[in-house]
Amino acid sequence: MESEKRPDSPERRRILEEADRLLDEMDAPGLPADRFHASDAQFHILLTSLAGNVVVETMMASLREATIGYVQETVSGLERWPEVSCTLQEQHRGVLRAVQERRGEDAAEALRHHITWFYGLSDHR
């Protein structure tokens, strides 16, 4: 049975609700950047957990640890963090909406754009 055809499970609903709650938290004015990043990483790990593949989920958790310095370095060099965080949130909401609606290809494309857009802000090109 394709994932698009599976009925919602309580676990899937819980994960999507938690992801939505994290995004709401990240919308708070004046939220410190380190809290934003912690919630951002947790958001991505939650969505990864929907795949039901513990190896992928573990890899994502490892990537969080491996990229935290890069993310913090990129953000600390941005004078326009409020604008950037707003764009990141728009992207997060788009990814979440596609996942909620079970539009896998759209979610993958939105996520690809999200990652490459943020990477483009860094000096690591």
C-alpha positions in Angstrom: 0.0 0.0 0.0 1.5 3.4 -1.0 2.0 5.9 1.8 -0.4 8.3 0.1 -3.1 5.7 0.5 -2.6 4.8 4.1 -5.0 6.1 6.7 -3.8 8.5 9.3 -2.5 6.8 12.4 -2.4 8.4 15.9 1.4 8.5 15.7 1.4 10.4 12.3 -1.2 12.9 13.7 0.9 13.3 16.9 4.1 14.0 14.8 2.3 16.4 12.5 0.8 18.3 15.5 4.2 18.5 17.2 5.8 19.8 14.0 3.1 22.4 13.7 3.6 23.4 17.4 7.3 23.8 16.8 6.6 26.1 13.8 4.3 28.2 16.0 7.0 28.4 18.6 9.5 29.5 15.9 7.1 32.3 14.9 7.4 34.0 18.3 8.8 37.5 18.0 12.2 37.9 19.6 12.8 34.1 19.8 16.6 33.7 20.3 18.3 32.3 17.3 19.6 29.3 19.3 16.0 28.3 20.3 14.9 28.8 16.6 17.7 26.4 15.5 16.9 23.8 18.1 13.2 23.8 17.1 14.2 23.8 13.4 16.3 20.7 13.8 13.6 19.0 15.8 11.1 19.9 13.1 13.2 18.2 10.4 13.8 15.1 12.6 10.1 14.8 13.3 9.2 14.9 9.6 12.0 12.4 8.9 10.5 10.0 11.5 7.3 9.8 9.3 9.2 7.7 6.9 9.2 4.9 9.5 12.9 4.2 8.8 15.0 4.3 11.9 18.2 4.4 9.9 17.1 7.5 8.1 15.9 9.1 11.3 19.3 8.3 13.0 21.2 9.8 10.1 19.1 13.0 10.4 19.8 13.2 14.1 23.5 12.8 13.3 23.4 15.5 10.6 21.8 17.9 13.1 24.9 17.5 15.3 27.3 17.8 12.3 25.6 20.9 10.9 24.9 22.9 14.0 28.2 24.8 13.8 27.7 25.6 10.2 24.1 26.8 10.8 25.1 29.0 13.7 28.1 30.4 11.8 25.9 31.3 8.8 23.2 32.9 11.0 25.6 34.9 13.1 26.9 36.5 9.9 23.5 37.6 8.8 22.4 41.2 9.4 18.9 40.4 8.3 18.1 37.5 10.5 14.4 38.5 11.1 13.8 38.5 7.3 15.7 35.2 6.8 13.8 33.5 9.7 10.5 34.6 8.1 11.5 33.1 4.8 12.6 29.9 6.5 9.2 29.7 8.3 7.4 30.2 5.0 9.4 27.3 3.6 8.8 25.2 6.7 5.1 25.8 6.4 5.1 24.8 2.8 7.0 21.5 3.5 4.6 20.7 6.4 1.5 21.5 4.3 2.7 19.1 1.5 3.5 16.4 4.1 0.1 16.9 5.8 -1.6 16.6 2.4 0.5 13.5 1.5 2.0 15.2 -1.6 5.4 13.5 -1.3 7.0 14.9 -4.5 5.9 18.4 -3.6 7.3 18.0 -0.1 10.6 16.7 -1.4 10.9 19.6 -3.9 10.0 22.2 -1.2 12.6 20.6 1.1 15.3 20.6 -1.6 14.6 24.3 -2.2 14.6 25.1 1.5 18.0 23.4 2.0 19.7 24.9 -1.1 18.3 28.4 -0.3 19.7 28.4 3.2 23.0 27.0 2.0 23.2 29.8 -0.5 23.3 32.3 2.4 26.6 30.9 3.6 30.2 31.5 2.6 30.6 27.7 2.0 29.9 27.9 -1.7 
